[in-house]
Amino acid sequence: MFDNFEKKTGVKMDEVMKLAQSLQGTNFKDEKTIRNVINKVSKLANKPVSKSKEDMIVNAILNDKVPKDLSSIEKMIKKKR
C-alpha cells in the first residue's frame, strides 16, 4: 500500500509520517498556523497552491467544513468527480 502511495504521489511515506507527527497538537483554529501547514504540504508534494486555493482551504478549516473521517472524505471526493 505504501509503495503504491509513493509511486502515485512521488512523496516518501517517511516524509508523510514526519509531517503527521509534527502536526500533532497543532492549533487548527489559528490562520497563520493553517497557512504554514498548507505551505509544508505543498512543498512536500511539490505542488504549488494558488493564493485563492489557500484561502479556500483556510476558510474551510476555520469554519469546520473539513471532513472528520475517511468515509466523509471518500464521499467528498466522489462528489468532485
C-alpha positions as CSV (number, residue, x, y, z in Angstrom):
1,M,0.0,0.0,0.0
2,F,2.8,2.5,0.9
3,D,4.6,1.7,-2.3
4,N,1.5,2.5,-4.3
5,F,1.1,5.8,-2.5
6,E,4.8,6.7,-3.1
7,K,4.5,5.8,-6.8
8,K,1.3,7.8,-7.3
9,T,2.3,10.8,-5.4
10,G,6.1,10.9,-5.6
11,V,6.2,11.5,-1.8
12,K,8.1,9.2,0.5
13,M,6.0,7.7,3.3
14,D,8.6,8.6,5.9
15,E,8.2,12.2,4.9
16,V,4.4,11.9,5.3
17,M,4.9,10.3,8.7
18,K,7.3,13.1,9.8
19,L,4.8,15.7,8.8
20,A,1.9,13.9,10.5
21,Q,4.0,13.6,13.7
22,S,4.9,17.3,13.5
23,L,1.2,18.3,13.3
24,Q,0.1,16.5,16.5
25,G,-1.2,19.1,18.8
26,T,-1.4,21.8,16.1
27,N,-3.9,24.6,16.6
28,F,-6.1,24.4,13.5
29,K,-8.1,27.5,14.7
30,D,-5.1,29.8,14.0
31,E,-5.0,31.1,10.5
32,K,-1.2,31.6,10.4
33,T,-0.7,28.0,11.6
34,I,-3.0,26.7,8.9
35,R,-1.2,28.6,6.2
36,N,2.1,27.2,7.4
37,V,0.8,23.7,7.3
38,I,-0.6,24.2,3.7
39,N,2.9,25.5,2.7
40,K,4.6,22.5,4.2
41,V,2.3,20.1,2.5
42,S,2.6,21.9,-0.8
43,K,6.4,21.8,-0.6
44,L,6.4,18.1,0.4
45,A,4.1,17.2,-2.5
46,N,6.0,19.6,-4.9
47,K,2.6,21.0,-5.9
48,P,2.1,24.8,-5.7
49,V,-1.1,26.1,-4.1
50,S,-2.6,29.3,-5.5
51,K,-3.5,32.1,-3.1
52,S,-7.2,31.6,-3.9
53,K,-7.0,27.9,-3.2
54,E,-5.0,28.5,0.0
55,D,-7.7,31.0,1.1
56,M,-10.4,28.4,0.3
57,I,-8.6,25.7,2.4
58,V,-8.0,28.1,5.3
59,N,-11.7,29.2,5.3
60,A,-12.9,25.6,5.2
61,I,-10.7,24.6,8.2
62,L,-11.5,27.7,10.2
63,N,-15.3,27.2,9.6
64,D,-15.1,23.5,10.5
65,K,-16.1,22.4,7.0
66,V,-13.4,19.7,6.7
67,P,-14.4,16.0,6.9
68,K,-13.5,14.3,10.1
69,D,-13.4,10.7,9.0
70,L,-12.4,8.6,6.0
71,S,-15.9,7.9,4.8
72,S,-16.7,11.6,4.7
73,I,-13.6,12.3,2.7
74,E,-14.4,9.5,0.2
75,K,-17.9,10.9,-0.2
76,M,-16.5,14.4,-0.8
77,I,-14.0,13.1,-3.4
78,K,-16.8,11.2,-5.3
79,K,-18.9,14.4,-5.4
80,K,-16.0,16.3,-7.0
81,R,-15.7,13.8,-9.9
